[in-house]
Amino acid sequence: MLVLSRTQLPYSLLTGVTGSLALAALAMWLSSSPLLHASGIGTLTLAMLLGLAVGNLVPGTVHRAAAAGVQLCKQPVLRLGVALYGFRLTVQQVQALGVQAFVTDALLILSTISLAIWLGTRVLGMERGTAVLIGAGHAICGAAAILASAGVVRARNDQVAIAIACVVLFGTLGMLLYPWLFTLMPTLFGDSHGFGIFTGATLHEVAQVVAAGQAMDPQAAEAAVVAKLIRVLLLAPFLLGLGVWLSRKSEGGQRTAAVKVPLFVLGFIACMLINSWLALDQSVHQALVSFDDLLLAAAMAALGFSTRLIDLRKAGLKPLILAAALTLQLMIVGGALTLL
């Protein structure tokens, strides 16, 4: 464990935070380019990749010099970013989504996370934390859900990186597959609206859903984003339920005395309620969302920076097998629920 003196700590904080923010800003700029925007590769994924590249290229002295700042971005900055994510949603949006889409997403989340835990730990013999993170990323909203869940399960850097890599890989494949299926069978789920609900309920990242919907038609794109919003909203109750479940799985099979609700989950709910009840100026709202993007991207950059490729190689094929199974399950169960 690295121990810094009082004179070294401010420098390490400044170096790590500045470096993470610089990579985050670069990721935001790159993701806005027409080529990457059309590809569905989001800011968080880019920030993770940039951090991973830099972290594996620089010497150990740089890692030691930036350790405190990197750690700050991976924990307090990340939690603040997850809380501010609530400004992207309103209660009014939830009310307008309809019972059908809500039930579809809720059932998919429950079935996906259950399958991830059972298949990952019981069949594949994976660590519970890795299985939970891969399941959360597939079930809810990709990298943002993985980052939020990591604090609850106390995941390691390599576990988070593996989960994000799985979501990026199979989410990108789905982003390319869904428009092709729509071209072949546009009435598979009744109409464009039904295909859009299927897309939003089963694809992982928000950016992937937007890109896939835009490749179909306006009606499908709107329905896809609406269905995706429910999954984002369900992040808060999912984290609460995950915390309760983990408290029942404490060492020795004994129940803990109390369940601690993560503060950032309450912050997420509070931000959503503020966004619903207060008439925020459009420029203020956009500034909050952009600031939140910067915080989450800085956390991703810091995470990538502190992750070594050798840790990812050690994971082997098991995470990919689990991610492939979850992707197939989402398509089958999501398709059946949409048809019903």
C-alpha positions in Angstrom: 0.0 0.0 0.0 1.4 3.4 -1.0 1.9 5.8 1.9 2.3 9.5 1.0 3.8 12.2 3.2 1.9 15.4 3.9 4.0 17.3 1.4 3.5 14.7 -1.3 -0.3 14.4 -0.8 -1.4 17.8 -2.4 0.9 17.2 -5.4 -0.5 13.7 -5.9 -4.1 14.9 -5.6 -3.5 17.6 -8.1 -1.6 15.4 -10.5 -4.2 12.6 -10.4 -7.3 14.8 -10.6 -5.9 17.0 -13.3 -4.8 14.0 -15.4 -8.2 12.3 -15.0 -10.1 15.5 -16.0 -7.8 16.0 -19.0 -8.5 12.5 -20.3 -12.3 13.0 -19.6 -12.3 16.3 -21.5 -10.5 14.6 -24.4 -13.0 11.7 -24.4 -15.9 14.2 -24.4 -14.4 16.0 -27.4 -13.7 12.8 -29.3 -17.2 11.4 -28.7 -18.7 14.5 -30.2 -17.0 13.9 -33.6 -19.4 12.7 -36.3 -17.6 9.4 -36.9 -17.5 8.3 -33.2 -21.0 9.7 -32.5 -22.5 7.7 -35.3 -20.7 4.5 -34.1 -22.4 4.6 -30.7 -19.2 4.7 -28.7 -20.0 6.9 -25.8 -17.9 9.3 -23.7 -17.5 6.9 -20.8 -16.2 4.1 -22.9 -13.7 6.4 -24.6 -12.5 7.7 -21.2 -12.0 4.2 -20.0 -10.0 3.3 -23.1 -7.9 6.4 -22.9 -7.1 5.8 -19.3 -6.3 2.2 -20.0 -3.9 3.1 -22.8 -2.1 5.8 -20.8 -2.0 3.7 -17.6 -0.3 0.8 -19.4 2.2 3.0 -21.2 3.5 5.3 -18.4 6.1 4.1 -15.9 5.3 3.2 -12.3 6.7 6.5 -11.0 3.8 8.3 -12.7 1.3 5.9 -11.1 2.8 6.7 -7.7 2.8 10.4 -8.3 -0.9 10.4 -9.3 -2.2 7.8 -6.8 -4.1 10.0 -4.4 -5.9 12.0 -7.2 -6.8 8.9 -9.1 -8.3 7.3 -6.0 -10.3 10.5 -5.4 -11.8 10.2 -8.9 -12.6 6.5 -8.5 -14.6 7.0 -5.3 -16.0 10.5 -4.2 -16.0 11.9 -7.7 -17.7 8.8 -9.1 -20.4 8.8 -6.4 -21.2 12.4 -7.0 -21.4 11.7 -10.8 -23.9 8.8 -10.2 -26.0 11.1 -7.9 -26.1 13.9 -10.5 -27.2 11.3 -13.1 -30.7 11.8 -11.7 -31.0 15.1 -13.5 -31.5 13.2 -16.7 -34.9 11.9 -15.6 -38.2 13.3 -14.3 -41.2 11.8 -12.7 -43.3 13.1 -15.6 -41.2 11.0 -18.0 -41.8 7.9 -15.9 -45.6 8.5 -15.9 -45.6 8.9 -19.7 -43.7 5.7 -20.3 -46.6 3.3 -19.8 -47.1 0.2 -17.8 -46.1 -2.2 -20.6 -42.6 -0.8 -21.0 -42.1 -0.6 -17.2 -43.1 -4.2 -16.6 -40.9 -5.3 -19.6 -37.8 -3.6 -18.2 -38.4 -4.7 -14.6 -38.8 -8.3 -15.6 -35.7 -8.2 -17.8 -33.6 -6.6 -15.1 -34.6 -9.3 -12.5 -34.1 -12.2 -14.9 -30.8 -10.9 -16.2 -29.2 -10.2 -12.9 -30.5 -13.5 -11.5 -29.1 -15.4 -14.5 -25.8 -13.5 -14.2 -25.3 -14.5 -10.5 -26.4 -18.1 -11.0 -24.5 -18.8 -14.2 -21.5 -16.8 -13.3 -20.9 -18.1 -9.8 -22.5 -21.6 -9.8 -21.7 -22.8 -13.3 -18.7 -20.8 -14.5 -17.1 -20.5 -11.0 -16.5 -16.7 -11.4 -16.1 -14.3 -8.5 -19.5 -13.0 -7.3 -18.4 -9.3 -7.8 -17.5 -9.9 -11.5 -20.7 -11.7 -12.2 -22.8 -9.0 -10.5 -21.1 -6.2 -12.4 -21.5 -7.9 -15.8 -25.1 -8.6 -15.0 -25.8 -5.0 -13.9 -24.2 -3.6 -17.1 -26.3 -5.8 -19.3 -29.5 -5.4 -17.3 -29.6 -1.6 -16.8 -27.4 1.0 -18.5 -24.0 -0.3 -19.3 -20.9 1.4 -17.9 -22.9 3.8 -15.6 -24.6 0.9 -13.9 -21.3 -1.0 -13.5 -19.7 2.0 -11.9 -22.6 2.5 -9.6 -22.7 -1.1 -8.6 -19.0 -1.3 -8.1 -19.3 0.7 -4.9 -22.0 -1.5 -3.5 -20.1 -4.8 -4.2 -16.7 -3.3 -3.4 -15.3 -4.5 -6.7 -11.7 -4.3 -7.7 -10.4 -2.3 -10.7 -9.9 -5.4 -12.9 -13.5 -6.6 -12.2 -14.9 -3.3 -13.3 -12.8 -3.2 -16.4 -13.7 -6.7 -17.4 -17.5 -5.9 -17.0 -17.2 -2.7 -19.0 -15.3 -4.5 -21.8 -18.0 -7.2 -22.0 -20.8 -4.5 -22.2 -18.9 -2.6 -24.9 -18.3 -5.7 -27.0 -21.7 -7.2 -27.0 -23.6 -3.9 -26.9 -21.7 -2.8 -30.0 -22.6 -6.1 -31.8 -26.3 -5.6 -30.8 -26.1 -2.0 -32.0 -25.1 -3.3 -35.5 -27.5 -6.3 -35.5 -30.7 -4.6 -34.5 -31.0 -2.2 -37.4 -30.3 -5.1 -39.8 -33.0 -7.2 -38.2 -35.4 -4.2 -38.5 -34.6 -3.9 -42.2 -35.4 -7.6 -42.7 -38.4 -7.8 -40.3 -39.8 -4.3 -39.5 -43.1 -5.8 -38.3 -41.5 -8.4 -36.1 -42.9 -6.7 -32.9 -46.0 -5.3 -34.6 -44.6 -2.0 -35.8 -41.7 0.4 -35.4 -42.8 1.4 -31.9 -42.7 -2.2 -30.8 -39.3 -2.7 -32.3 -38.1 0.4 -30.6 -39.3 -0.8 -27.2 -37.4 -4.1 -27.8 -34.3 -2.2 -28.7 -34.4 0.1 -25.6 -35.2 -2.8 -23.3 -32.4 -5.0 -24.4 -29.4 -2.9 -25.6 -26.9 -1.9 -23.0 -25.5 1.6 -23.3 -27.6 4.7 -23.9 -25.4 5.7 -26.8 -25.9 2.3 -28.4 -29.7 2.6 -28.1 -29.6 6.0 -29.7 -27.4 4.9 -32.5 -29.5 1.8 -33.2 -32.8 3.7 -33.1 -31.5 6.4 -35.5 -30.6 3.7 -37.9 -34.2 2.5 -38.0 -36.8 5.3 -38.2 -38.0 8.2 -36.0 -40.8 6.2 -34.3 -38.5 3.4 -33.4 -35.8 5.8 -32.2 -38.3 7.6 -29.8 -39.7 4.4 -28.4 -36.2 3.0 -27.9 -35.0 6.0 -25.9 -38.2 5.9 -23.8 -37.8 2.3 -22.9 -34.1 2.9 -22.1 -35.1 5.7 -19.7 -37.0 3.3 -17.5 -33.9 1.1 -17.2 -31.9 4.1 -16.2 -34.6 5.0 -13.6 -34.5 1.5 -12.2 -30.8 1.9 -11.4 -31.7 3.4 -8.0 -34.0 0.6 -6.7 -31.7 -2.0 -8.2 -28.8 -0.6 -6.1 -31.0 -0.6 -3.0 -32.0 -4.2 -3.7 -28.5 -5.2 -4.4 -27.3 -3.8 -1.0 -30.1 -5.7 0.8 -29.2 -8.9 -1.0 -25.5 -8.6 -0.2 -26.3 -7.9 3.5 -28.1 -11.2 3.6 -25.0 -12.9 2.1 -22.5 -11.8 4.7 -19.8 -14.1 5.8 -20.9 -17.2 7.7 -24.4 -16.9 6.3 -25.4 -14.5 9.1 -27.6 -11.5 8.5 -26.2 -8.1 9.2 -27.9 -5.9 11.7 -28.8 -3.2 9.3 -28.7 -2.4 5.6 -26.8 0.8 4.7 -28.3 2.7 1.9 -25.6 4.2 -0.3 -25.7 8.0 0.0 -25.3 8.4 -3.8 -28.5 6.4 -4.4 -30.4 8.9 -2.3 -28.7 11.7 -4.2 -29.8 10.1 -7.5 -33.4 10.1 -6.3 -33.1 13.6 -4.9 -31.7 15.0 -8.2 -34.5 13.3 -10.2 -37.2 14.9 -7.9 -35.5 18.3 -8.1 -35.5 18.0 -11.9 -39.2 17.0 -11.8 -40.5 19.7 -9.4 -38.3 22.7 -10.2 -38.5 24.5 -13.6 -34.7 24.5 -14.3 -33.5 26.8 -17.0 -32.5 24.9 -20.1 -28.9 26.2 -19.9 -28.7 25.3 -16.2 -29.9 21.8 -16.9 -27.5 21.3 -19.8 -24.7 22.6 -17.6 -25.5 20.1 -14.9 -25.7 17.2 -17.4 -22.4 18.2 -19.0 -20.7 18.6 -15.6 -22.0 15.1 -14.7 -20.6 13.7 -18.0 -17.2 15.2 -17.0 -17.3 13.7 -13.5 -18.3 10.2 -14.7 -15.7 10.3 -17.5 -13.0 11.4 -15.1 -13.9 8.4 -12.9 -13.7 6.1 -15.9 -10.4 7.6 -17.0 -9.0 7.0 -13.4 -10.3 3.5 -13.4 -8.7 2.7 -16.8 -5.5 4.3 -15.7 -5.2 2.1 -12.6 -6.1 -1.1 -14.5 -3.3 -3.3 -16.0 -3.9 -5.4 -19.1 -2.4 -8.4 -17.5 -5.3 -8.3 -15.0 -7.8 -8.5 -17.9 -6.0 -11.4 -19.5 -6.1 -13.4 -16.3 -9.9 -13.4 -16.5 -9.9 -15.7 -19.5 -13.0 -16.6 -21.5 -15.5 -17.0 -18.6 -16.7 -13.3 -18.6 -17.2 -13.4 -22.4 -19.2 -16.6 -22.1 -21.4 -15.0 -19.4 -21.8 -11.8 -21.4 -22.8 -13.8 -24.5 -25.4 -15.8 -22.5 -26.9 -12.6 -21.0 -27.1 -10.9 -24.4 -28.9 -13.9 -25.8 -31.2 -14.1 -22.8 -32.0 -10.4 -23.2 -32.9 -10.8 -26.8 -35.1 -13.9 -26.3 -36.9 -12.8 -23.1 -37.1 -9.2 -24.2 -38.5 -10.2 -27.6 -41.1 -12.5 -25.9 -42.2 -9.8 -23.5 -42.5 -7.2 -26.2 -44.6 -9.5 -28.3 -46.9 -10.2 -25.3 
